[in-house]
Amino acid sequence: MPELPEVENVRRSLIRAELPGRTIVSAYVGWDNAVKHPAPTKFAAGLAGRTIINVERRAKYLIFPLSGGDPDTFVVHLGMTGRLQVHPQNRPSDRMTRHTFPLDDGRELRFVDGRKFGKIWLVDDPEDVLPRLSPEPLTGEFTVALLVSSLTGRNAP
């Protein structure tokens, strides 16, 4: 499973690829079981015509706030082998590409997932699908005091 630094690296690479500000023209779901909410046809229809505002990360989840309606957040968990990549639409796809999201600039966002463990959602609030998570270690809310308090009373080495 990709570890948190690898998921953060994916997030940064999508930002470098200038994904924020791009509009998803349509969505092709190649593996229905990956779509956790809503149903695959509603998921695809709900992404079409939506602009990606930003690429965020919470734990090992990638979060794409979207403009223009409800639900307004696209959430991705890469699973064990998943990758998100931006390529020109005319570039041949990896044979393990499960989902494609053509963009308004002639490129497409591709979800490559050889083992089919990745998951995707379209929701109003990412908290609806994220598990209970501890504070984000790469932000200011994760402090030494918080770490000390979370370890207080534990006997494990």
C-alpha positions, -999 to +999 in steps of 0.1 A: +000+000+000+014+034-008+026+051+024+017+086+034+049+102+018+041+085-015+005+097-015+018+132-007+042+128-036+013+119-059-006+150-047+023+173-054+029+157-088-008+164-097-004+200-086+028+203-107+008+189-137-015+219-132-046+197-124-062+224-102-083+246-125-089+219-151-124+208-159-133+171-161-151+167-194-164+132-187-156+101-167-150+065-178-153+040-149-136+007-160-141-012-127-174-005-111-165-021-078-140+007-071-169+033-070-181+034-034-206+063-037-227+070-056-235+043-081-210+042-110-233+059-136-242+087-112-206+090-102-195+095-138-224+119-145-216+138-114-180+145-124-187+156-159-183+193-164-168+199-129-137+219-123-110+207-099-104+235-074-074+219-056-056+186-049-056+179-011-046+150+010-059+136+043-039+106+055-037+083+025-068+098+007-065+123-021-093+149-020-104+170-050-128+198-041-149+205-072-168+236-084-203+237-096-227+217-076-234+189-052-218+165-044-187+187-045-158+165-035-140+137-054-121+114-031-096+087-041-078+060-021-051+044-041-052+010-025-021-011-027-009-004-062-029+026-074-015+056-092-030+088-105-013+102-136-020+131-160-012+122-197-022+135-231-054+118-243-036+105-274-009+087-253-016+050-251-030+039-217-013+015-193-031-018-196-039-015-159-057+018-163-091+013-146-106+048-148-100+078-171-112+114-167-106+134-198-098+171-191-106+203-209-070+208-221-066+176-241-051+156-213-067+131-190-064+120-154-058+082-153-063+059-123-040+030-129-047+002-104-033-033-112-047-050-081-080-032-082-079-023-045-084+015-051-116+032-042-133+064-054-162+085-041-181+116-050-195+131-018-206+163-002-182+159+027-150+138+027-155+132+064-185+110+054-161+084+039-128+089+058-121+067+087-114+082+121-080+097+117-054+111+141-039+146+135-021+151+102+016+147+109+027+172+082+008+201+096+011+225+126-017+207+145+007+177+152+028+190+180+052+175+206+026+182+233-001+163+213+023+133+208+032+133+245-005+134+256-014+106+231+013+084+246+005+091+282-006+060+301+007+036+275+030+007+286+042-005+252+079+001+244 
